[in-house]
Amino acid sequence: MAGGGSMQSMNTVIKNNRNLLKKNRTFLKNKKDLFKESGGEVEFKKLSKVELEVLKLKIRKKIRKESIKNNISLGVIPHRNPKTPQYVG
C-alpha cells in the first residue's frame, strides 16, 4: 500500500492533537502547578466584580489602541462590523 508511513504519522499527529484538546487547563492552573513544583507559594489577588469589569475594559481599550496603531503602520483600514458593540472610553 502506497503512503503507509505518511498515513501512520498523520494518524499519530491527529491522536496527539486530540489528547491536547482534552486537557482543559487554564493559565492560572498552569502557573499554580509550576509554583508547586518549584516549592514556592502563590496567592492571586481577589477582585470584586466592579474592579474586574474595569480591568477588562482597560485591557480591551489597550488592545484596541494597539490594533489601530498596527493597522495604521501597515496601511490597513479596519473594517467595522455594525453588529459589534463599540466600547466608549
Secondary structure, 3 states (H helix, E strand, C coil): CCCHHHHHHHHHHHHHHHHHHHCCCCHHHHHHHHHHHHCCCCCCCCCCHHHHHHHHHHHHHHHHHHHHHHHHHHCCCCCCCCCCCCCCC
